[in-house]
Amino acid sequence: MTNTSNILTREEQDEIDSISQTFYMKPPIDLTNKFIATKGRSSPDTILESLNHIESFMRESQDSVNQIQEERKKRGEIKDISQSGKAIVGSMFAQLLHYLLLKNKEVGNIPAHILVTRSKAQAERMFEEDFKVYIGGEKQTPDCDMIIYNKNTKKFIILSLKTSLRERAGQTFKWKLLWEIANSSNTKLKDKFDIKYKGKVTPNICFVTADFYHEIDSSQHRGMFKFFDGSFIAKPNVEHDLVMSLSDLPAYIKKSLCR
């Protein structure tokens, strides 16, 4: 197995610790570790396969998270479990994906010079004009939940994460369409809407979903997937011509950012 002691940066190691210590992340991380242990060892293939089970890890940890929430309510830390629960689901998805991408980097499935951040502010500072489209002189920044980038070449991938397709999925593909117009040779269309892109590096814009409501095969959403550079689902045994398994993401990262 790859020697992992110096692969992660200090910031990435701190991120793993922070995610692990978040109160609602213990149940899904425990399930993740159980899955890995059941497979026999923490091999690169096992860590890769764990990405395909994020949706089930989240579902199976729901009762444990609800119990934690009830205890927090009794202590007066929260008032409305249902409202805080909605926020937790989206955050859990992003944090568990971030955690497992770092674990995949740790075992060599993602190259050491590839970095991952969930900070949009950091991405705006880092990529500047590459992260903006202008409409009538007004700055527009993408719908993004995670940025994966090659620190050597400055190439980057924007990930939009959604637990289901019924929640704001359209916002992401509308942004992707805007970016395509801004980078097209169709000056008539760009002039009509006064759309400009001043960047030098065009990112890949990808969509990742847990698909809680089994929506990826609906005709309403099939057209949407065609807009993205890549679409991924956090479930195993995917049979879809426009959506890949989440375990394909590390290979997609290497193909897109390391050439």
C-alpha positions in Angstrom: 0.0 0.0 0.0 1.1 3.6 -0.7 2.9 5.3 2.2 0.4 8.0 3.1 2.2 9.8 5.9 3.2 12.9 3.9 0.5 12.9 1.2 -2.1 15.1 2.9 -1.3 18.7 3.7 -1.6 19.9 7.3 -4.8 21.7 6.2 -6.3 18.5 4.8 -5.4 16.6 7.9 -7.1 19.3 10.0 -10.2 19.1 7.7 -10.5 15.3 8.3 -10.2 16.0 12.1 -12.8 18.8 11.9 -15.3 16.7 9.9 -14.8 13.7 12.3 -15.5 15.9 15.3 -18.7 17.4 13.9 -21.5 16.0 16.0 -23.7 14.7 13.2 -20.8 13.2 11.2 -19.9 10.5 13.7 -22.8 8.1 12.7 -22.1 8.2 8.9 -18.3 8.0 9.4 -18.8 5.0 11.8 -20.8 3.3 9.0 -18.1 4.2 6.5 -15.4 2.7 8.7 -17.6 -0.4 9.3 -18.0 -0.8 5.5 -14.2 -0.6 5.0 -13.5 -3.1 7.9 -16.1 -5.5 6.4 -14.1 -5.5 3.2 -11.1 -6.7 5.0 -8.7 -3.8 4.9 -8.3 -0.2 4.0 -7.2 -0.9 0.4 -7.3 1.8 -2.3 -10.1 -0.2 -4.1 -12.2 -0.4 -0.9 -11.8 3.4 -0.2 -12.8 4.0 -3.8 -15.9 1.8 -3.6 -17.0 3.6 -0.4 -17.8 6.7 -2.5 -20.7 4.7 -4.1 -22.3 4.1 -0.7 -22.5 7.7 0.6 -26.2 7.8 0.1 -26.7 4.6 2.1 -24.4 5.8 4.8 -26.5 8.9 5.2 -29.8 7.0 5.2 -28.6 4.4 7.7 -27.3 7.0 10.1 -30.6 9.0 10.2 -31.9 7.4 13.4 -28.6 8.0 15.2 -28.5 11.6 14.1 -32.1 12.1 15.1 -31.3 10.8 18.5 -28.4 13.2 18.8 -30.7 16.0 17.8 -33.3 15.0 20.5 -30.6 15.2 23.1 -29.5 18.6 21.8 -33.0 19.9 22.0 -33.3 18.6 25.6 -30.2 20.6 26.5 -31.7 23.7 24.9 -29.1 23.9 22.1 -31.8 23.8 19.3 -35.5 24.5 19.2 -36.7 23.0 15.9 -35.3 19.6 15.0 -37.0 19.5 11.6 -35.4 22.8 10.4 -31.9 22.0 11.7 -32.3 18.5 10.2 -32.8 19.9 6.7 -29.5 21.9 7.0 -27.7 18.8 8.4 -28.6 16.6 5.4 -27.0 18.9 2.9 -24.0 19.6 5.0 -23.5 15.9 5.8 -23.4 15.1 2.1 -20.8 17.7 1.4 -18.7 16.8 4.4 -18.8 13.0 3.9 -17.8 13.5 0.2 -15.0 15.8 1.2 -13.9 13.3 3.9 -13.8 10.4 1.5 -12.1 12.3 -1.3 -9.3 13.1 1.2 -9.2 9.4 2.2 -8.9 8.5 -1.4 -6.1 10.9 -1.8 -4.5 9.4 1.3 -4.3 6.0 -0.4 -3.1 7.3 -3.7 -6.4 7.2 -5.7 -6.1 11.0 -6.2 -2.6 12.5 -6.9 -0.9 14.4 -4.1 -0.8 17.7 -6.0 -4.6 17.8 -6.4 -6.3 19.9 -3.7 -9.9 20.0 -2.6 -11.7 22.9 -0.9 -15.3 23.8 0.0 -14.5 27.5 0.4 -16.0 29.5 -2.5 -14.3 32.6 -1.1 -10.9 30.9 -1.3 -11.7 29.8 -4.9 -12.6 33.3 -5.9 -9.3 34.6 -4.5 -7.3 31.9 -6.1 -8.8 31.8 -9.6 -10.0 35.4 -9.9 -11.3 36.0 -13.4 -11.4 32.3 -14.2 -14.2 32.1 -11.6 -16.4 34.8 -13.0 -18.8 35.6 -15.8 -20.0 39.2 -16.4 -23.5 40.0 -17.6 -23.9 43.7 -18.4 -20.8 44.4 -16.3 -22.2 42.6 -13.2 -20.1 39.8 -11.8 -21.7 36.3 -11.7 -20.0 33.5 -9.8 -21.0 29.8 -10.1 -23.2 27.6 -8.0 -20.5 25.5 -6.4 -20.1 23.4 -3.3 -16.6 22.0 -3.8 -13.6 23.0 -5.9 -10.9 20.4 -6.9 -7.8 21.9 -8.5 -4.3 21.1 -9.7 -2.0 23.5 -7.8 0.6 23.2 -10.5 -1.4 24.0 -13.6 -4.3 25.9 -11.9 -6.8 23.7 -13.8 -9.9 23.2 -11.7 -13.2 21.4 -11.4 -16.4 22.9 -9.8 -18.7 20.4 -8.1 -22.3 21.2 -7.4 -23.7 18.9 -4.8 -27.4 18.1 -4.3 -28.9 15.4 -2.1 -31.8 15.3 -4.6 -32.7 16.6 -8.0 -35.8 18.4 -6.9 -33.8 20.9 -4.9 -32.1 23.7 -7.0 -30.6 21.3 -9.5 -31.7 23.6 -12.3 -29.6 26.4 -10.9 -26.4 24.5 -11.6 -27.1 23.7 -15.3 -28.3 27.2 -16.0 -24.9 28.4 -14.7 -23.2 25.9 -16.9 -25.2 27.1 -19.9 -24.2 30.7 -19.1 -20.5 29.7 -19.0 -20.9 27.9 -22.3 -22.3 31.0 -23.9 -19.6 33.2 -22.4 -16.9 30.9 -23.9 -18.5 30.3 -27.3 -17.6 31.8 -30.6 -21.2 33.1 -31.0 -20.5 36.8 -30.6 -24.1 37.6 -31.6 -25.5 35.7 -28.6 -22.9 37.1 -26.3 -23.5 40.7 -27.5 -27.2 40.3 -27.2 -27.0 39.6 -23.5 -23.7 41.5 -22.9 -22.0 38.3 -21.6 -18.2 38.4 -21.1 -15.7 35.9 -19.7 -12.2 37.3 -19.0 -10.6 34.2 -17.6 -7.9 32.1 -19.2 -8.8 28.7 -17.7 -12.3 27.3 -18.2 -13.2 24.9 -15.4 -15.1 21.6 -15.8 -18.5 22.0 -14.1 -19.8 18.7 -12.7 -22.9 17.7 -10.8 -23.0 15.2 -7.9 -26.1 13.9 -6.3 -27.2 11.4 -3.6 -30.5 11.0 -5.5 -32.6 10.4 -2.4 -35.8 10.2 -4.4 -34.6 8.0 -7.3 -35.0 10.8 -9.9 -32.1 10.4 -12.3 -34.1 8.4 -14.9 -37.0 10.9 -15.1 -37.3 12.6 -18.5 -37.4 16.0 -16.8 -33.8 15.5 -15.5 -32.2 13.6 -18.4 -31.8 16.7 -20.5 -30.2 18.5 -17.6 -27.4 16.0 -17.3 -26.3 16.7 -20.9 -25.2 20.2 -19.9 -22.5 19.1 -17.4 -18.9 18.0 -18.1 -19.6 15.1 -15.7 -22.4 13.9 -13.5 -22.0 11.5 -10.6 -24.3 9.6 -8.2 -23.4 8.3 -4.7 -24.9 4.9 -5.3 -23.6 1.5 -6.5 -24.4 -0.3 -9.7 -25.3 2.7 -11.8 -26.7 1.9 -15.2 -27.2 5.3 -16.9 -25.7 6.7 -20.1 -25.3 10.2 -18.7 -24.4 9.6 -15.0 -21.3 7.9 -13.6 -20.8 6.2 -10.3 -19.1 8.4 -7.7 -16.2 6.0 -7.6 -15.4 7.2 -11.2 -14.7 10.7 -9.9 -11.0 10.2 -8.9 -10.2 8.8 -12.4 -12.2 11.8 -13.9 -10.1 14.2 -11.7 -6.8 12.7 -13.0 -8.0 12.7 -16.6 -9.3 16.3 -16.4 -6.6 18.0 -14.3 -3.4 16.0 -14.8 -3.0 16.2 -18.6 
